[in-house]
Amino acid sequence: MILAKVVGNVTSAVCHPGLDGIRMLLCEVLDPQGEGSGRIIGSADWIGAGDGDTVLINADGDAVQTYAKDPQAPLRNVVMGIVDDLEEKGA
Amino acid sequence: MRFGKVIGRVVLGQTLQSLAGARWLMVKPLSRAQFKDTESKESSTEPSLVVYDKLGAGLGDVVGFTEGGEAMLPLPRGTPVDAYCALIVDRINFFGTK
């Protein structure tokens, strides 16, 4: 699971049927300092995360297909939750 | 899922039986600047890769592709594909600052 910041979304008319109607967010993966790393990934979202939200992303398939209701949906990332508070005590 | 721009096509002469007739795209991942403006010349340092395509993406299109095990979910079991073009992007709404 990774932490990322929502930086946008994409719309698409032509997609795999398993992705039809799914909200696809653009999320910038955070580095250990909590800053954007520049690496931007797409993640399916069913909870309504918005721009600027820090989200927890599950980055290992399987669960996504259940939510997408299509065992063949080529998806990997799903937003698990929106981060309210991030407590860090250096390593 | 990552996003990239189609920069070319790959045609295979001899292939595994299960991949006969497949379309392959050369895709260059987008840099952060290119998410803001897809015409930006500031390209990413990530290497380009070959993506299996069934949607009919053309040169210059921005596509979203799934990598890893999930890439072969839409294909018959056991098809060796590790990057699958899952969507053709119509529009990117990018709000990231910095």
N, CA and C atoms of all chains as a GROMACS GRO file, in nm:
protein
  567
    1MET      N    1   0.085  -0.119   0.000
    1MET     CA    2   0.000   0.000   0.000
    1MET      C    3   0.088   0.124   0.000
    2ILE      N    4   0.048   0.224  -0.074
    2ILE     CA    5   0.130   0.344  -0.086
    2ILE      C    6   0.046   0.469  -0.060
    3LEU      N    7   0.115   0.573  -0.016
    3LEU     CA    8   0.050   0.702   0.004
    3LEU      C    9   0.072   0.787  -0.119
    4ALA      N   10  -0.032   0.859  -0.161
    4ALA     CA   11  -0.020   0.943  -0.279
    4ALA      C   12  -0.114   1.061  -0.264
    5LYS      N   13  -0.088   1.161  -0.346
    5LYS     CA   14  -0.171   1.280  -0.343
    5LYS      C   15  -0.249   1.290  -0.474
    6VAL      N   16  -0.378   1.316  -0.464
    6VAL     CA   17  -0.460   1.326  -0.584
    6VAL      C   18  -0.424   1.456  -0.658
    7VAL      N   19  -0.385   1.445  -0.784
    7VAL     CA   20  -0.346   1.564  -0.860
    7VAL      C   21  -0.435   1.585  -0.983
    8GLY      N   22  -0.535   1.500  -1.003
    8GLY     CA   23  -0.621   1.519  -1.119
    8GLY      C   24  -0.697   1.394  -1.152
    9ASN      N   25  -0.755   1.392  -1.269
    9ASN     CA   26  -0.826   1.273  -1.315
    9ASN      C   27  -0.822   1.267  -1.466
   10VAL      N   28  -0.860   1.154  -1.521
   10VAL     CA   29  -0.866   1.142  -1.667
   10VAL      C   30  -1.004   1.095  -1.708
   11THR      N   31  -1.045   1.137  -1.828
   11THR     CA   32  -1.168   1.085  -1.884
   11THR      C   33  -1.133   1.008  -2.011
   12SER      N   34  -1.214   0.908  -2.038
   12SER     CA   35  -1.186   0.824  -2.153
   12SER      C   36  -1.316   0.765  -2.207
   13ALA      N   37  -1.331   0.770  -2.338
   13ALA     CA   38  -1.450   0.711  -2.400
   13ALA      C   39  -1.420   0.570  -2.444
   14VAL      N   40  -1.297   0.549  -2.490
   14VAL     CA   41  -1.259   0.417  -2.539
   14VAL      C   42  -1.176   0.348  -2.431
   15CYS      N   43  -1.232   0.245  -2.371
   15CYS     CA   44  -1.158   0.174  -2.266
   15CYS      C   45  -1.205   0.030  -2.259
   16HIS      N   46  -1.131  -0.050  -2.187
   16HIS     CA   47  -1.172  -0.188  -2.164
   16HIS      C   48  -1.309  -0.185  -2.093
   17PRO      N   49  -1.402  -0.272  -2.132
   17PRO     CA   50  -1.536  -0.269  -2.072
   17PRO      C   51  -1.534  -0.278  -1.919
   18GLY      N   52  -1.432  -0.341  -1.865
   18GLY     CA   53  -1.423  -0.354  -1.720
   18GLY      C   54  -1.397  -0.222  -1.650
   19LEU      N   55  -1.355  -0.119  -1.728
   19LEU     CA   56  -1.324   0.010  -1.669
   19LEU      C   57  -1.436   0.111  -1.691
   20ASP      N   58  -1.542   0.066  -1.759
   20ASP     CA   59  -1.653   0.155  -1.790
   20ASP      C   60  -1.713   0.217  -1.664
   21GLY      N   61  -1.724   0.348  -1.661
   21GLY     CA   62  -1.790   0.414  -1.550
   21GLY      C   63  -1.707   0.427  -1.425
   22ILE      N   64  -1.583   0.382  -1.430
   22ILE     CA   65  -1.496   0.391  -1.312
   22ILE      C   66  -1.427   0.527  -1.308
   23ARG      N   67  -1.424   0.589  -1.192
   23ARG     CA   68  -1.354   0.715  -1.175
   23ARG      C   69  -1.205   0.686  -1.169
   24MET      N   70  -1.130   0.746  -1.261
   24MET     CA   71  -0.986   0.720  -1.265
   24MET      C   72  -0.911   0.846  -1.220
   25LEU      N   73  -0.848   0.837  -1.106
   25LEU     CA   74  -0.775   0.952  -1.052
   25LEU      C   75  -0.629   0.945  -1.089
   26LEU      N   76  -0.568   1.064  -1.104
   26LEU     CA   77  -0.423   1.072  -1.118
   26LEU      C   78  -0.367   1.099  -0.979
   27CYS      N   79  -0.276   1.015  -0.935
   27CYS     CA   80  -0.222   1.029  -0.800
   27CYS      C   81  -0.070   1.035  -0.806
   28GLU      N   82  -0.013   1.135  -0.739
   28GLU     CA   83   0.132   1.147  -0.736
   28GLU      C   84   0.184   1.077  -0.610
   29VAL      N   85   0.267   0.978  -0.631
   29VAL     CA   86   0.320   0.900  -0.519
   29VAL      C   87   0.406   0.989  -0.431
   30LEU      N   88   0.389   0.976  -0.298
   30LEU     CA   89   0.466   1.059  -0.204
   30LEU      C   90   0.596   0.990  -0.167
   31ASP      N   91   0.701   1.071  -0.149
   31ASP     CA   92   0.828   1.017  -0.103
   31ASP      C   93   0.827   1.013   0.050
   32PRO      N   94   0.933   0.958   0.112
   32PRO     CA   95   0.931   0.944   0.259
   32PRO      C   96   0.914   1.076   0.334
   33GLN      N   97   0.947   1.188   0.269
   33GLN     CA   98   0.930   1.317   0.335
   33GLN      C   99   0.787   1.370   0.321
   34GLY      N  100   0.705   1.298   0.250
   34GLY     CA  101   0.568   1.341   0.231
   34GLY      C  102   0.552   1.438   0.114
   35GLU      N  103   0.659   1.452   0.034
   35GLU     CA  104   0.652   1.540  -0.083
   35GLU      C  105   0.621   1.455  -0.207
   36GLY      N  106   0.567   1.522  -0.308
   36GLY     CA  107   0.540   1.452  -0.432
   36GLY      C  108   0.670   1.404  -0.496
   37SER      N  109   0.669   1.281  -0.546
   37SER     CA  110   0.792   1.225  -0.603
   37SER      C  111   0.801   1.247  -0.753
   38GLY      N  112   0.694   1.298  -0.813
   38GLY     CA  113   0.695   1.318  -0.958
   38GLY      C  114   0.640   1.197  -1.032
   39ARG      N  115   0.628   1.085  -0.963
   39ARG     CA  116   0.575   0.964  -1.026
   39ARG      C  117   0.422   0.967  -1.016
   40ILE      N  118   0.356   0.969  -1.130
   40ILE     CA  119   0.210   0.981  -1.129
   40ILE      C  120   0.147   0.853  -1.181
   41ILE      N  121   0.054   0.799  -1.103
   41ILE     CA  122  -0.012   0.674  -1.142
   41ILE      C  123  -0.164   0.694  -1.144
   42GLY      N  124  -0.231   0.609  -1.217
   42GLY     CA  125  -0.378   0.615  -1.220
   42GLY      C  126  -0.433   0.516  -1.119
   43SER      N  127  -0.538   0.558  -1.050
   43SER     CA  128  -0.597   0.469  -0.952
   43SER      C  129  -0.749   0.478  -0.958
   44ALA      N  130  -0.815   0.363  -0.955
   44ALA     CA  131  -0.962   0.362  -0.954
   44ALA      C  132  -1.010   0.411  -0.819
   45ASP      N  133  -1.125   0.480  -0.820
   45ASP     CA  134  -1.174   0.539  -0.696
   45ASP      C  135  -1.324   0.518  -0.683
   46TRP      N  136  -1.364   0.463  -0.569
   46TRP     CA  137  -1.507   0.445  -0.543
   46TRP      C  138  -1.554   0.524  -0.422
   47ILE      N  139  -1.462   0.597  -0.361
   47ILE     CA  140  -1.504   0.666  -0.238
   47ILE      C  141  -1.514   0.817  -0.256
   48GLY      N  142  -1.475   0.866  -0.374
   48GLY     CA  143  -1.493   1.009  -0.400
   48GLY      C  144  -1.382   1.097  -0.348
   49ALA      N  145  -1.258   1.055  -0.361
   49ALA     CA  146  -1.145   1.139  -0.321
   49ALA      C  147  -1.135   1.258  -0.417
   50GLY      N  148  -1.096   1.374  -0.364
   50GLY     CA  149  -1.090   1.493  -0.446
   50GLY      C  150  -0.949   1.546  -0.460
   51ASP      N  151  -0.935   1.652  -0.539
   51ASP     CA  152  -0.803   1.709  -0.564
   51ASP      C  153  -0.736   1.754  -0.437
   52GLY      N  154  -0.608   1.719  -0.425
   52GLY     CA  155  -0.530   1.761  -0.309
   52GLY      C  156  -0.539   1.664  -0.193
   53ASP      N  157  -0.633   1.572  -0.197
   53ASP     CA  158  -0.643   1.473  -0.089
   53ASP      C  159  -0.522   1.380  -0.088
   54THR      N  160  -0.477   1.344   0.031
   54THR     CA  161  -0.378   1.238   0.043
   54THR      C  162  -0.456   1.107   0.058
   55VAL      N  163  -0.421   1.011  -0.023
   55VAL     CA  164  -0.497   0.886  -0.022
   55VAL      C  165  -0.405   0.766  -0.002
   56LEU      N  166  -0.464   0.661   0.048
   56LEU     CA  167  -0.393   0.534   0.061
   56LEU      C  168  -0.437   0.447  -0.057
   57ILE      N  169  -0.338   0.397  -0.129
   57ILE     CA  170  -0.368   0.319  -0.250
   57ILE      C  171  -0.320   0.176  -0.233
   58ASN      N  172  -0.407   0.083  -0.264
   58ASN     CA  173  -0.368  -0.057  -0.269
   58ASN      C  174  -0.313  -0.082  -0.408
   59ALA      N  175  -0.188  -0.125  -0.417
   59ALA     CA  176  -0.124  -0.138  -0.548
   59ALA      C  177  -0.101  -0.283  -0.587
   60ASP      N  178  -0.197  -0.369  -0.558
   60ASP     CA  179  -0.177  -0.507  -0.598
   60ASP      C  180  -0.304  -0.580  -0.638
   61GLY      N  181  -0.372  -0.528  -0.739
   61GLY     CA  182  -0.483  -0.600  -0.803
   61GLY      C  183  -0.575  -0.681  -0.714
   62ASP      N  184  -0.625  -0.788  -0.768
   62ASP     CA  185  -0.714  -0.882  -0.700
   62ASP      C  186  -0.838  -0.817  -0.639
   63ALA      N  187  -0.818  -0.731  -0.539
   63ALA     CA  188  -0.932  -0.667  -0.474
   63ALA      C  189  -1.007  -0.577  -0.571
   64VAL      N  190  -0.934  -0.515  -0.663
   64VAL     CA  191  -0.996  -0.419  -0.754
   64VAL      C  192  -1.101  -0.486  -0.841
   65GLN      N  193  -1.070  -0.607  -0.888
   65GLN     CA  194  -1.162  -0.677  -0.978
   65GLN      C  195  -1.296  -0.701  -0.909
   66THR      N  196  -1.294  -0.722  -0.779
   66THR     CA  197  -1.418  -0.742  -0.703
   66THR      C  198  -1.503  -0.615  -0.710
   67TYR      N  199  -1.438  -0.501  -0.686
   67TYR     CA  200  -1.511  -0.374  -0.689
   67TYR      C  201  -1.557  -0.339  -0.830
   68ALA      N  202  -1.474  -0.368  -0.928
   68ALA     CA  203  -1.508  -0.336  -1.067
   68ALA      C  204  -1.616  -0.431  -1.119
   69LYS      N  205  -1.645  -0.535  -1.044
   69LYS     CA  206  -1.744  -0.636  -1.083
   69LYS      C  207  -1.711  -0.697  -1.219
   70ASP      N  208  -1.583  -0.710  -1.248
   70ASP     CA  209  -1.539  -0.773  -1.371
   70ASP      C  210  -1.405  -0.842  -1.343
   71PRO      N  211  -1.405  -0.975  -1.339
   71PRO     CA  212  -1.281  -1.045  -1.306
   71PRO      C  213  -1.170  -1.021  -1.409
   72GLN      N  214  -1.208  -0.965  -1.526
   72GLN     CA  215  -1.108  -0.942  -1.630
   72GLN      C  216  -1.061  -0.798  -1.637
   73ALA      N  217  -1.112  -0.712  -1.552
   73ALA     CA  218  -1.075  -0.571  -1.559
   73ALA      C  219  -0.925  -0.553  -1.538
   74PRO      N  220  -0.855  -0.493  -1.636
   74PRO     CA  221  -0.710  -0.475  -1.621
   74PRO      C  222  -0.680  -0.356  -1.530
   75LEU      N  223  -0.697  -0.375  -1.403
   75LEU     CA  224  -0.675  -0.269  -1.305
   75LEU      C  225  -0.587  -0.322  -1.195
   76ARG      N  226  -0.513  -0.231  -1.132
   76ARG     CA  227  -0.420  -0.272  -1.028
   76ARG      C  228  -0.437  -0.188  -0.903
   77ASN      N  229  -0.457  -0.057  -0.922
   77ASN     CA  230  -0.460   0.034  -0.808
   77ASN      C  231  -0.602   0.074  -0.770
   78VAL      N  232  -0.627   0.080  -0.642
   78VAL     CA  233  -0.757   0.126  -0.594
   78VAL      C  234  -0.736   0.213  -0.470
   79VAL      N  235  -0.812   0.323  -0.463
   79VAL     CA  236  -0.805   0.411  -0.347
   79VAL      C  237  -0.877   0.342  -0.231
   80MET      N  238  -0.805   0.320  -0.121
   80MET     CA  239  -0.863   0.251  -0.006
   80MET      C  240  -0.924   0.349   0.092
   81GLY      N  241  -0.865   0.468   0.101
   81GLY     CA  242  -0.916   0.564   0.197
   81GLY      C  243  -0.848   0.699   0.182
   82ILE      N  244  -0.908   0.799   0.241
   82ILE     CA  245  -0.852   0.934   0.238
   82ILE      C  246  -0.785   0.959   0.372
   83VAL      N  247  -0.660   1.006   0.368
   83VAL     CA  248  -0.582   1.025   0.490
   83VAL      C  249  -0.624   1.155   0.558
   84ASP      N  250  -0.662   1.145   0.685
   84ASP     CA  251  -0.698   1.262   0.764
   84ASP      C  252  -0.574   1.320   0.828
   85ASP      N  253  -0.499   1.232   0.890
   85ASP     CA  254  -0.388   1.275   0.973
   85ASP      C  255  -0.272   1.177   0.953
   86LEU      N  256  -0.154   1.235   0.938
   86LEU     CA  257  -0.036   1.153   0.912
   86LEU      C  258   0.065   1.184   1.021
   87GLU      N  259   0.088   1.088   1.108
   87GLU     CA  260   0.181   1.113   1.218
   87GLU      C  261   0.314   1.045   1.186
   88GLU      N  262   0.420   1.124   1.191
   88GLU     CA  263   0.550   1.067   1.157
   88GLU      C  264   0.650   1.098   1.266
   89LYS      N  265   0.723   0.997   1.304
   89LYS     CA  266   0.827   1.018   1.405
   89LYS      C  267   0.956   0.964   1.348
   90GLY      N  268   1.022   1.038   1.268
   90GLY     CA  269   1.147   0.996   1.201
   90GLY      C  270   1.203   0.861   1.244
   91ALA      N  271   1.269   0.793   1.153
   91ALA     CA  272   1.320   0.660   1.182
   91ALA      C  273   1.453   0.670   1.258
   92MET      N  274  -0.182   0.170  -1.277
   92MET     CA  275  -0.189   0.215  -1.416
   92MET      C  276  -0.098   0.334  -1.437
   93ARG      N  277  -0.023   0.331  -1.547
   93ARG     CA  278   0.058   0.447  -1.584
   93ARG      C  279   0.005   0.502  -1.716
   94PHE      N  280   0.049   0.622  -1.749
   94PHE     CA  281   0.002   0.686  -1.872
   94PHE      C  282   0.120   0.721  -1.961
   95GLY      N  283   0.098   0.709  -2.090
   95GLY     CA  284   0.207   0.739  -2.182
   95GLY      C  285   0.153   0.775  -2.319
   96LYS      N  286   0.243   0.825  -2.401
   96LYS     CA  287   0.204   0.865  -2.536
   96LYS      C  288   0.252   0.760  -2.635
   97VAL      N  289   0.165   0.729  -2.731
   97VAL     CA  290   0.201   0.631  -2.833
   97VAL      C  291   0.301   0.694  -2.929
   98ILE      N  292   0.421   0.636  -2.939
   98ILE     CA  293   0.523   0.694  -3.027
   98ILE      C  294   0.556   0.601  -3.144
   99GLY      N  295   0.491   0.485  -3.147
   99GLY     CA  296   0.519   0.397  -3.260
   99GLY      C  297   0.446   0.265  -3.247
  100ARG      N  298   0.469   0.181  -3.346
  100ARG     CA  299   0.405   0.049  -3.342
  100ARG      C  300   0.510  -0.058  -3.364
  101VAL      N  301   0.480  -0.176  -3.314
  101VAL     CA  302   0.571  -0.288  -3.330
  101VAL      C  303   0.496  -0.397  -3.404
  102VAL      N  304   0.560  -0.454  -3.506
  102VAL     CA  305   0.497  -0.563  -3.579
  102VAL      C  306   0.584  -0.687  -3.561
  103LEU      N  307   0.525  -0.794  -3.514
  103LEU     CA  308   0.599  -0.918  -3.495
  103LEU      C  309   0.575  -1.011  -3.613
  104GLY      N  310   0.683  -1.072  -3.662
  104GLY     CA  311   0.670  -1.168  -3.770
  104GLY      C  312   0.622  -1.300  -3.713
  105GLN      N  313   0.712  -1.366  -3.647
  105GLN     CA  314   0.675  -1.493  -3.582
  105GLN      C  315   0.637  -1.465  -3.438
  106THR      N  316   0.525  -1.520  -3.395
  106THR     CA  317   0.484  -1.501  -3.255
  106THR      C  318   0.435  -1.632  -3.197
  107LEU      N  319   0.418  -1.631  -3.068
  107LEU     CA  320   0.352  -1.745  -3.003
  107LEU      C  321   0.211  -1.754  -3.058
  108GLN      N  322   0.158  -1.875  -3.065
  108GLN     CA  323   0.024  -1.896  -3.118
  108GLN      C  324  -0.079  -1.805  -3.052
  109SER      N  325  -0.068  -1.790  -2.919
  109SER     CA  326  -0.170  -1.716  -2.845
  109SER      C  327  -0.165  -1.566  -2.873
  110LEU      N  328  -0.058  -1.519  -2.937
  110LEU     CA  329  -0.045  -1.375  -2.961
  110LEU      C  330  -0.061  -1.339  -3.108
  111ALA      N  331  -0.099  -1.436  -3.190
  111ALA     CA  332  -0.113  -1.410  -3.333
  111ALA      C  333  -0.215  -1.299  -3.356
  112GLY      N  334  -0.180  -1.202  -3.440
  112GLY     CA  335  -0.273  -1.095  -3.475
  112GLY      C  336  -0.279  -0.981  -3.375
  113ALA      N  337  -0.199  -0.987  -3.272
  113ALA     CA  338  -0.204  -0.881  -3.170
  113ALA      C  339  -0.141  -0.753  -3.223
  114ARG      N  340  -0.189  -0.639  -3.171
  114ARG     CA  341  -0.133  -0.508  -3.203
  114ARG      C  342  -0.044  -0.465  -3.089
  115TRP      N  343   0.072  -0.411  -3.122
  115TRP     CA  344   0.165  -0.369  -3.018
  115TRP      C  345   0.201  -0.223  -3.037
  116LEU      N  346   0.203  -0.149  -2.930
  116LEU     CA  347   0.235  -0.007  -2.937
  116LEU      C  348   0.365   0.021  -2.863
  117MET      N  349   0.443   0.115  -2.916
  117MET     CA  350   0.557   0.169  -2.842
  117MET      C  351   0.501   0.285  -2.762
  118VAL      N  352   0.519   0.285  -2.632
  118VAL     CA  353   0.462   0.390  -2.548
  118VAL      C  354   0.571   0.453  -2.462
  119LYS      N  355   0.574   0.588  -2.464
  119LYS     CA  356   0.668   0.661  -2.381
  119LYS      C  357   0.591   0.720  -2.262
  120PRO      N  358   0.625   0.680  -2.140
  120PRO     CA  359   0.551   0.732  -2.024
  120PRO      C  360   0.556   0.885  -2.018
  121LEU      N  361   0.447   0.946  -1.970
  121LEU     CA  362   0.440   1.091  -1.959
  121LEU      C  363   0.524   1.139  -1.842
  122SER      N  364   0.586   1.256  -1.860
  122SER     CA  365   0.654   1.322  -1.748
  122SER      C  366   0.550   1.405  -1.675
  123ARG      N  367   0.588   1.457  -1.558
  123ARG     CA  368   0.494   1.539  -1.481
  123ARG      C  369   0.449   1.661  -1.563
  124ALA      N  370   0.544   1.721  -1.636
  124ALA     CA  371   0.512   1.838  -1.718
  124ALA      C  372   0.414   1.801  -1.828
  125GLN      N  373   0.425   1.680  -1.878
  125GLN     CA  374   0.337   1.639  -1.989
  125GLN      C  375   0.195   1.608  -1.941
  126PHE      N  376   0.177   1.583  -1.811
  126PHE     CA  377   0.042   1.568  -1.759
  126PHE      C  378  -0.029   1.703  -1.766
  127LYS      N  379   0.049   1.811  -1.741
  127LYS     CA  380  -0.008   1.945  -1.749
  127LYS      C  381  -0.038   1.981  -1.894
  128ASP      N  382   0.058   1.954  -1.979
  128ASP     CA  383   0.045   1.988  -2.121
  128ASP      C  384   0.107   1.874  -2.201
  129THR      N  385   0.021   1.796  -2.266
  129THR     CA  386   0.073   1.676  -2.332
  129THR      C  387   0.168   1.709  -2.448
  130GLU      N  388   0.166   1.836  -2.493
  130GLU     CA  389   0.257   1.873  -2.602
  130GLU      C  390   0.394   1.914  -2.550
  131SER      N  391   0.408   1.922  -2.418
  131SER     CA  392   0.534   1.966  -2.359
  131SER      C  393   0.651   1.880  -2.408
  132LYS      N  394   0.764   1.947  -2.429
  132LYS     CA  395   0.882   1.876  -2.480
  132LYS      C  396   0.962   1.810  -2.367
  133GLU      N  397   0.926   1.845  -2.245
  133GLU     CA  398   0.998   1.793  -2.129
  133GLU      C  399   0.960   1.647  -2.106
  134SER      N  400   1.036   1.555  -2.163
  134SER     CA  401   0.996   1.414  -2.155
  134SER      C  402   1.050   1.349  -2.028
  135SER      N  403   0.989   1.239  -1.993
  135SER     CA  404   1.029   1.171  -1.870
  135SER      C  405   1.156   1.091  -1.892
  136THR      N  406   1.217   1.051  -1.782
  136THR     CA  407   1.340   0.972  -1.793
  136THR      C  408   1.308   0.822  -1.798
  137GLU      N  409   1.180   0.792  -1.775
  137GLU     CA  410   1.143   0.650  -1.776
  137GLU      C  411   1.154   0.594  -1.917
  138PRO      N  412   1.205   0.473  -1.931
  138PRO     CA  413   1.220   0.414  -2.064
  138PRO      C  414   1.085   0.384  -2.127
  139SER      N  415   1.080   0.390  -2.260
  139SER     CA  416   0.955   0.355  -2.326
  139SER      C  417   0.939   0.202  -2.324
  140LEU      N  418   0.817   0.158  -2.349
  140LEU     CA  419   0.791   0.015  -2.342
  140LEU      C  420   0.688  -0.025  -2.447
  141VAL      N  421   0.673  -0.154  -2.467
  141VAL     CA  422   0.578  -0.205  -2.565
  141VAL      C  423   0.453  -0.251  -2.490
  142VAL      N  424   0.337  -0.209  -2.543
  142VAL     CA  425   0.210  -0.234  -2.477
  142VAL      C  426   0.116  -0.308  -2.573
  143TYR      N  427   0.050  -0.411  -2.523
  143TYR     CA  428  -0.050  -0.484  -2.601
  143TYR      C  429  -0.173  -0.396  -2.617
  144ASP      N  430  -0.225  -0.388  -2.739
  144ASP     CA  431  -0.339  -0.298  -2.762
  144ASP      C  432  -0.452  -0.367  -2.835
  145LYS      N  433  -0.572  -0.348  -2.782
  145LYS     CA  434  -0.690  -0.404  -2.848
  145LYS      C  435  -0.789  -0.293  -2.880
  146LEU      N  436  -0.760  -0.171  -2.832
  146LEU     CA  437  -0.856  -0.062  -2.846
  146LEU      C  438  -0.837   0.016  -2.975
  147GLY      N  439  -0.722  -0.001  -3.039
  147GLY     CA  440  -0.696   0.070  -3.163
  147GLY      C  441  -0.638   0.209  -3.143
  148ALA      N  442  -0.550   0.225  -3.047
  148ALA     CA  443  -0.486   0.354  -3.023
  148ALA      C  444  -0.394   0.388  -3.139
  149GLY      N  445  -0.389   0.516  -3.173
  149GLY     CA  446  -0.305   0.560  -3.284
  149GLY      C  447  -0.187   0.641  -3.237
  150LEU      N  448  -0.100   0.673  -3.333
  150LEU     CA  449   0.019   0.751  -3.304
  150LEU      C  450  -0.019   0.885  -3.239
  151GLY      N  451   0.046   0.920  -3.130
  151GLY     CA  452   0.021   1.048  -3.064
  151GLY      C  453  -0.087   1.041  -2.957
  152ASP      N  454  -0.166   0.934  -2.954
  152ASP     CA  455  -0.267   0.920  -2.849
  152ASP      C  456  -0.201   0.901  -2.712
  153VAL      N  457  -0.270   0.951  -2.610
  153VAL     CA  458  -0.226   0.923  -2.473
  153VAL      C  459  -0.308   0.805  -2.423
  154VAL      N  460  -0.240   0.704  -2.374
  154VAL     CA  461  -0.311   0.584  -2.328
  154VAL      C  462  -0.276   0.553  -2.182
  155GLY      N  463  -0.368   0.483  -2.117
  155GLY     CA  464  -0.341   0.432  -1.983
  155GLY      C  465  -0.315   0.284  -1.995
  156PHE      N  466  -0.205   0.238  -1.936
  156PHE     CA  467  -0.176   0.095  -1.948
  156PHE      C  468  -0.152   0.033  -1.811
  157THR      N  469  -0.196  -0.092  -1.801
  157THR     CA  470  -0.183  -0.168  -1.677
  157THR      C  471  -0.065  -0.262  -1.690
  158GLU      N  472   0.015  -0.267  -1.585
  158GLU     CA  473   0.133  -0.354  -1.591
  158GLU      C  474   0.124  -0.466  -1.489
  159GLY      N  475   0.208  -0.564  -1.507
  159GLY     CA  476   0.214  -0.674  -1.411
  159GLY      C  477   0.109  -0.780  -1.438
  160GLY      N  478   0.078  -0.858  -1.340
  160GLY     CA  479  -0.013  -0.971  -1.356
  160GLY      C  480  -0.151  -0.932  -1.408
  161GLU      N  481  -0.197  -0.814  -1.367
  161GLU     CA  482  -0.331  -0.771  -1.407
  161GLU      C  483  -0.340  -0.746  -1.557
  162ALA      N  484  -0.224  -0.728  -1.623
  162ALA     CA  485  -0.224  -0.699  -1.766
  162ALA      C  486  -0.281  -0.816  -1.846
  163MET      N  487  -0.269  -0.938  -1.793
  163MET     CA  488  -0.316  -1.051  -1.874
  163MET      C  489  -0.455  -1.099  -1.832
  164LEU      N  490  -0.519  -1.029  -1.740
  164LEU     CA  491  -0.654  -1.069  -1.699
  164LEU      C  492  -0.753  -1.071  -1.815
  165PRO      N  493  -0.750  -0.970  -1.905
  165PRO     CA  494  -0.849  -0.970  -2.013
  165PRO      C  495  -0.822  -1.077  -2.119
  166LEU      N  496  -0.705  -1.137  -2.115
  166LEU     CA  497  -0.666  -1.231  -2.220
  166LEU      C  498  -0.684  -1.375  -2.172
  167PRO      N  499  -0.690  -1.469  -2.267
  167PRO     CA  500  -0.704  -1.609  -2.225
  167PRO      C  501  -0.592  -1.646  -2.128
  168ARG      N  502  -0.623  -1.729  -2.034
  168ARG     CA  503  -0.530  -1.767  -1.930
  168ARG      C  504  -0.397  -1.815  -1.989
  169GLY      N  505  -0.289  -1.762  -1.936
  169GLY     CA  506  -0.158  -1.807  -1.981
  169GLY      C  507  -0.099  -1.729  -2.096
  170THR      N  508  -0.167  -1.622  -2.141
  170THR     CA  509  -0.110  -1.540  -2.248
  170THR      C  510   0.000  -1.451  -2.189
  171PRO      N  511   0.121  -1.460  -2.242
  171PRO     CA  512   0.231  -1.384  -2.184
  171PRO      C  513   0.231  -1.237  -2.225
  172VAL      N  514   0.158  -1.153  -2.149
  172VAL     CA  515   0.156  -1.010  -2.175
  172VAL      C  516   0.173  -0.939  -2.040
  173ASP      N  517   0.260  -0.840  -2.032
  173ASP     CA  518   0.276  -0.772  -1.904
  173ASP      C  519   0.250  -0.623  -1.908
  174ALA      N  520   0.197  -0.574  -2.021
  174ALA     CA  521   0.152  -0.434  -2.027
  174ALA      C  522   0.034  -0.430  -2.122
  175TYR      N  523  -0.081  -0.385  -2.073
  175TYR     CA  524  -0.206  -0.391  -2.150
  175TYR      C  525  -0.266  -0.252  -2.160
  176CYS      N  526  -0.295  -0.208  -2.282
  176CYS     CA  527  -0.356  -0.075  -2.302
  176CYS      C  528  -0.502  -0.082  -2.258
  177ALA      N  529  -0.533  -0.021  -2.143
  177ALA     CA  530  -0.666  -0.036  -2.084
  177ALA      C  531  -0.759   0.077  -2.123
  178LEU      N  532  -0.705   0.194  -2.156
  178LEU     CA  533  -0.792   0.304  -2.196
  178LEU      C  534  -0.717   0.406  -2.283
  179ILE      N  535  -0.794   0.471  -2.370
  179ILE     CA  536  -0.739   0.581  -2.449
  179ILE      C  537  -0.790   0.710  -2.385
  180VAL      N  538  -0.699   0.797  -2.347
  180VAL     CA  539  -0.736   0.917  -2.273
  180VAL      C  540  -0.799   1.021  -2.365
  181ASP      N  541  -0.917   1.072  -2.324
  181ASP     CA  542  -0.982   1.182  -2.395
  181ASP      C  543  -0.926   1.312  -2.344
  182ARG      N  544  -0.920   1.321  -2.212
  182ARG     CA  545  -0.888   1.447  -2.149
  182ARG      C  546  -0.819   1.422  -2.015
  183ILE      N  547  -0.715   1.500  -1.989
  183ILE     CA  548  -0.649   1.494  -1.860
  183ILE      C  549  -0.684   1.621  -1.784
  184ASN      N  550  -0.744   1.606  -1.666
  184ASN     CA  551  -0.768   1.722  -1.581
  184ASN      C  552  -0.661   1.720  -1.474
  185PHE      N  553  -0.561   1.807  -1.489
  185PHE     CA  554  -0.448   1.803  -1.396
  185PHE      C  555  -0.447   1.928  -1.310
  186PHE      N  556  -0.449   1.908  -1.179
  186PHE     CA  557  -0.454   2.022  -1.089
  186PHE      C  558  -0.331   2.034  -1.001
  187GLY      N  559  -0.237   1.944  -1.022
  187GLY     CA  560  -0.117   1.945  -0.938
  187GLY      C  561  -0.040   2.075  -0.954
  188THR      N  562   0.000   2.133  -0.843
  188THR     CA  563   0.083   2.254  -0.852
  188THR      C  564   0.228   2.212  -0.838
  189LYS      N  565   0.317   2.304  -0.820
  189LYS     CA  566   0.462   2.283  -0.806
  189LYS      C  567   0.533   2.303  -0.938
   0.00000   0.00000   0.00000
